């Protein structure tokens, strides 16, 4: 449970003004960054990165905005979120984009939750899930309403009694909005150069989108205010109450013992068949090693994930948070983890055979990455929760997940898939699924594919790949807001190969 002190006292008037101003500035920047994506249908890119970095910048500037310096843990989480957001301008893979967005949202939520003080070690696995799920809802709905009721209302009341100059300034600005819009539209229609200047500055049709753009700015301001308010005044997490008594030793042993026997029988088969020779596998029914591997990889991954979930639930139900597990229960848990570890090794072995026979795909790669994370969780359980250190397990699980996603970012999955499949074709002559390379992989893979075209034994196959890559719906419109390194680099690489592969082969 977090131990943040509850803070519902109104902020000083100066801080309220700074929060509003900072949130408005960040909102304008974010809206301008994604305006073309929202209102003109241009592809996302650098603009989306800038928009998502806006809340990170708002929290990082909290010493100025809210008068409170972020904790060291919060600053580290914000830096991690900035890395994953920045990767959106580097990687084009849809799966990787989704992972980066989810990871950055979780890290920003935790950074806001731990902003005043505290560390990750104070949060249990349940706390991490609660923050990751509830903080975005609280920031977008609850906290802005609380800020309006608790702080903005009294601030506006004080301004009405003492801010004569401020009221006059606001009235002047309000009166200036309509003339600015009217004269801006007229002048833009009277001079194409001036219209182009407005378009370059604001990136949208001045008369058509000013109202929805303003509404979007107000929405972003609302969320920004909620984020700042949440980071300094959210209520502490309350412990999850246990609806029942602790699970007894007899029940726990009875639960784990049959599972250990079942897993042991399966592991013996794994050693006899999968880790044995091809002849041994064929004797089971004429299966090849690849066919045998294909039968069980995803099931074994599911088993490993369910085992770590079961052990966490059993650990929570069997003993108090500060107590150590019964010796027999601990031994059975360790045996179950060891047997599951063999299954994980079997799953990895199956995937190796699977890729050798059929090639690598996104599903196979991302599932393998998930398997690696689950294997780390099994080891973490032994090192932490099994010894009564549940909070350390929660921190380790989060760090491991972040490192896996970062590793995927650095590894460039689509390029890795393309390289492995092409090298497999070049080395063994195995069938090459050109449709998958072109239609299912993103521009992250284009330079890798293009770099191996000259080595392909059939240059008509190379020509078909080149033509497929060249016509694969690459949208480079949208200016700087849509700039994305993978798309731009892919276009440059293909432009450099233009004319090297005759179009006549494309239909063969």
Phi, psi and omega per residue, in radians:
X1 nan 2.422 3.089
X2 -1.242 2.612 3.135
X3 -2.030 0.609 3.057
X4 -1.168 2.356 3.064
X5 -1.239 2.446 3.117
X6 -1.214 2.331 -3.073
X7 -2.377 1.777 3.137
X8 -2.028 0.142 -3.135
X9 -1.266 2.511 -3.127
X10 -1.093 2.573 3.083
X11 -1.392 2.682 3.041
X12 -0.969 2.681 -3.077
X13 -1.008 -0.677 -3.129
X14 -1.088 -0.679 3.137
X15 -1.196 -0.656 3.099
X16 -1.052 -0.795 3.114
X17 -1.084 -0.710 -3.135
X18 -1.183 -0.670 3.112
X19 -1.087 -0.795 3.138
X20 -1.106 -0.796 -3.103
X21 -1.149 -0.794 -3.139
X22 -1.111 -0.727 3.126
X23 -1.125 -0.671 3.120
X24 -1.161 -0.767 3.129
X25 -1.082 -0.810 3.125
X26 -1.085 -0.657 3.141
X27 -1.149 -0.730 3.116
X28 -1.104 -0.758 3.121
X29 -1.088 -0.784 -3.123
X30 -1.128 -0.720 -3.138
X31 -1.139 -0.769 3.121
X32 -1.110 -0.582 -3.102
X33 -1.194 -0.591 -3.083
X34 -1.963 0.216 -3.074
X35 -1.022 -0.804 -3.130
X36 -1.110 -0.649 3.119
X37 -1.140 -0.680 -3.053
X38 -1.400 -0.772 -2.971
X39 -1.824 -0.246 -3.117
X40 -2.114 -0.053 3.080
X41 1.251 0.343 3.110
X42 -1.316 2.686 -3.095
X43 -1.187 2.577 3.116
X44 -1.234 2.740 -3.139
X45 -3.008 -2.192 -3.086
X46 -1.067 -0.596 3.123
X47 -1.062 -0.724 3.113
X48 -1.134 -0.653 3.096
X49 -1.069 -0.806 3.140
X50 -1.092 -0.727 -3.131
X51 -1.122 -0.706 -3.135
X52 -1.317 -0.446 3.062
X53 -1.305 -0.287 -3.101
X54 -1.018 -0.855 3.105
X55 -1.144 -0.549 3.074
X56 -1.106 -0.771 3.113
X57 -1.122 -0.647 -3.135
X58 -1.110 -0.747 3.096
X59 -1.228 -0.670 3.138
X60 -1.124 -0.506 -3.131
X61 -1.562 0.250 -3.081
X62 -1.048 -0.506 3.066
X63 -1.031 -0.559 3.116
X64 -1.524 -0.750 -3.038
X65 -1.287 -0.870 -3.036
X66 -2.011 0.026 3.112
X67 1.223 0.476 -3.116
X68 -2.447 2.155 -3.117
X69 -1.386 2.368 3.118
X70 -1.187 2.595 3.084
X71 -1.149 2.859 3.141
X72 -1.077 -0.677 3.123
X73 -1.147 -0.742 3.118
X74 -1.084 -0.738 3.122
X75 -1.100 -0.696 3.113
X76 -1.145 -0.701 3.103
X77 -1.125 -0.694 3.100
X78 -1.124 -0.691 3.094
X79 -1.104 -0.720 3.083
X80 -1.095 -0.751 3.104
X81 -1.077 -0.692 3.120
X82 -1.080 -0.652 3.111
X83 -1.087 -0.856 -3.094
X84 -1.187 -0.587 3.067
X85 -1.170 -0.734 3.134
X86 -1.084 -0.542 3.140
X87 -1.154 -0.290 3.076
X88 -1.157 -0.392 3.086
X89 -1.584 -0.020 -3.094
X90 -1.946 -0.828 -3.076
X91 -1.742 2.469 -3.083
X92 -1.877 -0.158 -3.105
X93 -1.096 2.239 -3.133
X94 -1.073 -0.715 3.125
X95 -1.112 -0.712 -3.132
X96 -1.242 -0.639 3.070
X97 -1.044 -0.784 3.130
X98 -1.085 -0.770 3.117
X99 -1.085 -0.717 -3.135
X100 -1.156 -0.697 3.136
X101 -1.146 -0.828 -3.134
X102 -1.091 -0.755 -3.135
X103 -1.102 -0.754 -3.131
X104 -1.159 -0.665 3.107
X105 -1.113 -0.750 3.119
X106 -1.099 -0.767 -3.114
X107 -1.163 -0.703 3.098
X108 -1.148 -0.696 3.107
X109 -1.061 -0.786 3.118
X110 -1.176 -0.639 3.113
X111 -1.100 -0.712 3.101
X112 -1.182 -0.680 -3.130
X113 -1.171 -0.658 -3.111
X114 -1.722 0.319 -3.005
X115 -1.080 -0.872 -3.076
X116 -1.219 -0.764 -3.078
X117 -2.923 3.061 3.063
X118 1.676 2.940 -3.111
X119 -2.362 2.966 3.123
X120 -1.071 -0.521 -3.124
X121 -1.108 -0.227 3.115
X122 -1.460 -0.221 -3.035
X123 -1.792 2.371 3.025
X124 -1.466 3.055 3.096
X125 -1.069 -0.674 3.091
X126 -1.121 -0.705 3.114
X127 -1.076 -0.753 3.132
X128 -1.044 -0.757 3.130
X129 -1.137 -0.711 -3.127
X130 -1.137 -0.730 3.114
X131 -1.164 -0.790 -3.119
X132 -1.066 -0.563 -3.116
X133 -1.573 -0.648 -3.007
X134 -1.584 -0.550 -3.069
X135 -1.046 -0.803 3.118
X136 -1.042 -0.652 3.116
X137 -1.203 -0.735 3.133
X138 -1.104 -0.720 -3.116
X139 -1.149 -0.665 -3.052
X140 -1.547 -0.320 -3.065
X141 -2.160 -1.016 -2.943
X142 -1.320 -0.913 -3.007
X143 -1.122 -0.713 3.073
X144 -1.066 -0.656 3.107
X145 -1.142 -0.725 3.100
X146 -1.118 -0.729 3.099
X147 -1.044 -0.751 -3.137
X148 -1.106 -0.739 -3.078
X149 -1.339 -0.706 -2.995
X150 -1.546 -0.547 -2.977
X151 -2.170 -0.735 -3.092
X152 -1.214 -0.700 3.137
X153 -1.026 -0.960 3.096
X154 -1.039 -0.615 3.136
X155 -1.130 -0.786 3.118
X156 -1.146 -0.638 3.113
X157 -1.116 -0.733 3.099
X158 -1.132 -0.675 3.136
X159 -1.149 -0.608 3.127
X160 -1.143 -0.531 -3.109
X161 -1.523 -0.401 -3.025
X162 -2.292 -0.211 -3.024
X163 -1.752 1.063 3.140
X164 -1.053 -0.803 -3.128
X165 -1.139 -0.713 3.129
X166 -1.118 -0.696 3.133
X167 -1.125 -0.704 3.109
X168 -1.127 -0.669 3.119
X169 -1.134 -0.760 3.129
X170 -1.136 -0.698 3.104
X171 -1.108 -0.696 3.115
X172 -1.116 -0.730 3.111
X173 -1.135 -0.717 3.127
X174 -1.105 -0.712 3.113
X175 -1.189 -0.453 -3.093
X176 -1.397 -0.309 -3.049
X177 -1.089 -0.881 -3.079
X178 -1.121 -0.834 3.075
X179 -1.039 -0.653 3.117
X180 -1.072 -0.773 -3.140
X181 -1.142 -0.830 -3.096
X182 -1.086 -0.922 -3.107
X183 -1.181 -0.577 3.099
X184 -1.098 -0.746 3.121
X185 -1.127 -0.786 -3.125
X186 -1.106 -0.778 -3.125
X187 -1.194 -0.626 3.110
X188 -1.147 -0.644 3.118
X189 -1.313 -0.332 -3.113
X190 -1.530 -0.357 -3.067
X191 -2.516 2.072 -3.099
X192 -1.152 -0.589 3.137
X193 -1.151 -0.761 3.126
X194 -1.164 -0.664 3.085
X195 -1.091 -0.708 3.097
X196 -1.120 -0.641 3.099
X197 -1.102 -0.758 3.096
X198 -1.092 -0.700 3.141
X199 -1.146 -0.680 3.110
X200 -1.173 -0.652 -3.084
X201 -1.304 -0.764 -3.013
X202 -1.865 -0.355 3.044
X203 1.224 0.427 3.084
X204 -2.699 2.848 3.096
X205 -1.144 1.991 -2.913
X206 -1.027 -0.642 -3.039
X207 -1.611 -0.364 -3.007
X208 -1.568 -0.515 -2.983
X209 -2.105 0.137 -3.071
X210 -1.138 -0.634 -3.124
X211 -1.236 -0.917 3.101
X212 -1.107 -0.565 3.097
X213 -1.138 -0.687 3.100
X214 -1.115 -0.732 3.105
X215 -1.098 -0.659 3.113
X216 -1.155 -0.671 3.083
X217 -1.083 -0.758 3.134
X218 -1.111 -0.673 3.100
X219 -1.114 -0.796 3.122
X220 -1.114 -0.632 3.093
X221 -1.120 -0.739 3.089
X222 -0.992 -0.821 -3.134
X223 -1.175 -0.711 3.114
X224 -1.053 -0.769 3.084
X225 -1.062 -0.727 3.127
X226 -1.112 -0.668 3.137
X227 -1.133 -0.786 3.139
X228 -1.138 -0.757 -3.125
X229 -1.135 -0.700 3.112
X230 -1.098 -0.691 -3.054
X231 -1.163 -0.333 -3.085
X232 -2.130 -0.081 -3.049
X233 -2.525 0.226 3.131
X234 -1.245 2.696 -3.136
X235 -1.322 2.598 3.103
X236 -1.176 2.695 3.099
X237 -1.211 2.423 3.066
X238 -1.656 2.511 -3.125
X239 -1.100 2.547 3.083
X240 -1.309 2.159 -3.115
X241 -1.338 2.522 3.124
X242 -1.530 2.103 -3.080
X243 -1.333 -0.094 -3.070
X244 -2.578 3.070 3.070
X245 -1.332 3.057 3.140
X246 -1.252 2.522 3.123
X247 -1.226 2.267 -3.063
X248 -1.266 2.892 -3.130
X249 -1.088 -0.765 -3.103
X250 -1.090 -0.816 3.140
X251 -1.079 -0.725 -3.099
X252 -1.151 -0.774 3.125
X253 -1.116 -0.709 3.133
X254 -1.129 -0.570 3.108
X255 -1.245 -0.781 -2.996
X256 -1.451 -0.546 -3.041
X257 -1.071 -0.864 3.121
X258 -1.078 -0.593 3.110
X259 -1.125 -0.712 3.118
X260 -1.089 -0.723 3.123
X261 -1.151 -0.740 3.114
X262 -1.078 -0.801 -3.126
X263 -1.153 -0.645 3.142
X264 -1.091 -0.739 3.116
X265 -1.089 -0.724 3.136
X266 -1.155 -0.717 -3.126
X267 -1.116 -0.678 3.101
X268 -1.032 -0.722 3.109
X269 -1.137 -0.669 3.133
X270 -1.061 -0.750 3.129
X271 -1.164 -0.633 -3.076
X272 -1.299 -0.563 -3.018
X273 -1.947 -1.108 -3.028
X274 -1.131 -0.711 3.133
X275 -1.507 0.004 3.068
X276 -1.582 -2.723 -3.078
X277 -1.619 2.968 3.132
X278 -1.112 -0.590 -3.134
X279 -1.122 -0.633 -3.141
X280 -1.155 -0.717 3.128
X281 -1.171 -0.765 -3.131
X282 -1.052 -0.519 -3.121
X283 -1.169 -0.301 3.139
X284 -1.360 -0.193 -3.120
X285 2.716 0.453 3.094
X286 1.355 0.298 -3.131
X287 -1.389 2.495 2.942
X288 -1.422 2.942 3.136
X289 -1.116 -0.665 3.133
X290 -1.147 -0.726 3.123
X291 -1.148 -0.674 3.087
X292 -1.116 -0.703 -3.133
X293 -1.143 -0.702 -3.074
X294 -1.134 -0.434 -3.074
X295 -1.195 -0.506 -2.895
X296 -2.253 -0.021 -3.018
X297 -1.044 -0.937 -3.040
X298 -1.193 -0.560 3.081
X299 -1.149 -0.695 3.132
X300 -1.175 -0.637 3.073
X301 -1.107 -0.743 3.115
X302 -1.101 -0.696 3.107
X303 -1.066 -0.807 -3.127
X304 -1.077 -0.731 3.129
X305 -1.139 -0.709 3.129
X306 -1.197 -0.593 3.130
X307 -1.109 -0.831 -3.126
X308 -1.143 -0.599 3.072
X309 -1.146 -0.791 3.132
X310 -1.066 -0.759 -3.118
X311 -1.126 -0.661 3.111
X312 -1.153 -0.725 3.123
X313 -1.155 -0.770 3.126
X314 -1.099 -0.736 3.121
X315 -1.071 -0.720 3.136
X316 -1.196 -0.656 -3.073
X317 -1.450 -0.326 -2.997
X318 -1.533 -0.471 -2.984
X319 -2.650 2.783 3.050
X320 -1.091 2.831 -3.065
X321 -1.049 -0.627 -3.061
X322 -1.656 -0.053 -3.083
X323 -1.559 2.851 3.075
X324 -1.712 2.591 -3.133
X325 -1.195 2.731 3.032
X326 -1.007 2.560 -3.056
X327 -1.032 -0.796 -3.121
X328 -1.144 -0.736 3.107
X329 -1.082 -0.708 3.119
X330 -1.112 -0.725 3.124
X331 -1.130 -0.755 3.125
X332 -1.102 -0.691 3.097
X333 -1.102 -0.741 3.130
X334 -1.128 -0.704 3.114
X335 -1.109 -0.761 3.137
X336 -1.089 -0.696 3.105
X337 -1.155 -0.739 3.128
X338 -1.077 -0.768 3.119
X339 -1.156 -0.663 3.086
X340 -1.155 -0.601 3.078
X341 -1.063 -0.671 3.072
X342 -1.113 -0.677 3.105
X343 -1.130 -0.677 3.089
X344 -1.100 -0.753 3.086
X345 -1.082 -0.658 3.088
X346 -1.128 -0.713 3.124
X347 -1.088 -0.747 3.120
X348 -1.125 -0.708 3.091
X349 -1.085 -0.762 3.099
X350 -1.051 -0.737 -3.140
X351 -1.126 -0.662 3.102
X352 -1.057 -0.793 3.098
X353 -1.140 -0.681 -3.136
X354 -1.069 -0.820 -3.122
X355 -1.168 -0.695 3.118
X356 -1.036 -0.626 -3.061
X357 -1.555 -0.628 -2.976
X358 -2.167 -0.102 -3.117
X359 1.599 3.038 -3.090
X360 -1.806 2.470 3.066
X361 -2.248 2.986 3.125
X362 -1.101 -0.751 -3.139
X363 -1.050 -0.763 -3.115
X364 -1.169 -0.682 -3.109
X365 -1.219 -0.839 -3.095
X366 -1.193 -0.574 3.066
X367 -1.169 -0.650 3.078
X368 -1.119 -0.716 3.085
X369 -1.072 -0.705 3.078
X370 -1.107 -0.657 3.108
X371 -1.087 -0.710 3.098
X372 -1.054 -0.751 3.132
X373 -1.098 -0.763 3.125
X374 -1.087 -0.701 3.109
X375 -1.072 -0.691 3.094
X376 -1.126 -0.692 3.119
X377 -1.094 -0.664 3.102
X378 -1.077 -0.765 3.111
X379 -1.179 -0.671 3.113
X380 -1.104 -0.657 3.137
X381 -1.050 -0.760 3.118
X382 -1.121 -0.675 -3.058
X383 -1.392 -0.391 -3.011
X384 -2.165 -1.344 -3.024
X385 -1.043 -0.661 3.137
X386 -1.076 -0.449 3.131
X387 -1.775 0.247 3.092
X388 1.519 0.291 -3.120
X389 -1.989 1.238 -3.066
X390 -1.163 -0.697 -3.105
X391 -1.141 -0.613 3.079
X392 -1.127 -0.600 3.082
X393 -1.112 -0.752 -3.130
X394 -1.051 -0.798 3.122
X395 -1.093 -0.783 -3.140
X396 -1.105 -0.683 3.123
X397 -1.109 -0.726 3.116
X398 -1.139 -0.829 -3.135
X399 -1.070 -0.725 3.126
X400 -1.087 -0.742 3.122
X401 -1.101 -0.756 3.128
X402 -1.102 -0.718 -3.140
X403 -1.163 -0.625 3.106
X404 -1.129 -0.776 3.121
X405 -1.140 -0.722 3.093
X406 -1.096 -0.692 3.093
X407 -1.084 -0.680 3.077
X408 -1.115 -0.731 3.092
X409 -1.009 -0.807 -3.096
X410 -1.272 -0.548 -3.102
X411 -1.334 -0.414 -3.114
X412 1.065 1.346 -2.994
X413 -0.952 -0.792 -3.096
X414 -1.115 -0.700 3.083
X415 -1.156 -0.650 3.112
X416 -1.125 -0.751 3.122
X417 -1.084 -0.833 -3.133
X418 -1.076 -0.766 -3.117
X419 -1.114 -0.761 -3.133
X420 -1.135 -0.767 -3.120
X421 -1.179 -0.695 3.116
X422 -1.205 -0.754 3.123
X423 -1.124 -0.650 3.082
X424 -1.088 -0.721 3.119
X425 -1.150 -0.743 -3.118
X426 -1.193 -0.612 -3.061
X427 -1.422 -0.638 -3.014
X428 -2.068 -0.180 -3.065
X429 1.317 0.255 3.134
X430 -1.116 2.724 -3.112
X431 -1.044 2.406 -3.126
X432 -1.917 2.126 3.128
X433 -1.485 1.537 -3.098
X434 -1.185 -0.575 3.124
X435 -1.083 -0.687 3.126
X436 -1.154 -0.743 -3.132
X437 -1.061 -0.655 -3.059
X438 -1.499 -0.801 -2.961
X439 -1.552 -0.461 -3.015
X440 -1.855 -0.375 -3.141
X441 -1.670 2.580 -3.088
X442 -1.461 -3.085 3.105
X443 -1.154 -0.201 3.024
X444 -1.021 -0.541 -3.071
X445 -1.570 -0.246 -3.015
X446 -1.018 -0.846 3.133
X447 -1.066 -0.643 3.119
X448 -1.132 -0.792 3.119
X449 -1.109 -0.816 -3.111
X450 -1.087 -0.602 -3.120
X451 -1.225 -0.268 -3.128
X452 -1.917 0.049 -3.118
X453 -1.083 -0.726 -3.087
X454 -1.152 -0.424 -3.104
X455 -1.489 -0.197 -3.120
X456 -1.153 2.354 -3.117
X457 -1.159 -0.541 3.121
X458 -1.816 1.866 -3.082
X459 -1.267 -0.334 3.010
X460 -1.205 -0.624 3.013
X461 -1.088 -0.718 3.083
X462 -1.087 -0.713 -3.141
X463 -1.132 -0.713 3.116
X464 -1.131 -0.711 3.069
X465 -1.072 -0.777 -3.120
X466 -1.086 -0.807 -3.135
X467 -1.121 -0.687 3.108
X468 -1.098 -0.755 3.110
X469 -1.137 -0.653 -3.076
X470 -1.216 -0.482 -3.088
X471 -1.883 0.288 -3.027
X472 -1.506 0.976 2.941
X473 0.887 0.772 -3.125
X474 -1.515 1.966 -3.093
X475 -1.744 1.970 -3.124
X476 -1.875 0.268 3.124
X477 -1.407 3.013 3.039
X478 1.812 -0.033 3.084
X479 1.163 -2.633 -3.050
X480 -1.155 -0.498 -3.128
X481 -1.108 -0.522 -3.102
X482 -1.779 0.116 -3.139
X483 -1.110 2.338 3.125
X484 -2.554 2.224 -2.969
X485 -1.038 -0.784 -3.080
X486 -1.088 -0.785 3.138
X487 -1.137 -0.768 3.140
X488 -1.141 -0.731 -3.141
X489 -1.158 -0.697 3.104
X490 -1.081 -0.745 3.122
X491 -1.102 -0.707 3.130
X492 -1.134 -0.730 -3.137
X493 -1.112 -0.790 -3.132
X494 -1.177 -0.615 3.086
X495 -1.107 -0.627 3.123
X496 -1.218 -0.344 3.128
X497 -1.707 -0.018 -3.088
X498 -1.003 2.335 3.113
X499 1.563 -0.188 -3.111
X500 -1.454 -0.340 -3.094
X501 -2.137 1.981 -3.035
X502 -1.105 2.404 -3.125
X503 -1.174 -0.379 -3.126
X504 -1.067 -0.480 3.139
X505 -1.309 -0.345 -2.990
X506 -1.089 -0.463 -3.137
X507 -1.648 -0.016 -3.081
X508 -1.471 nan nan
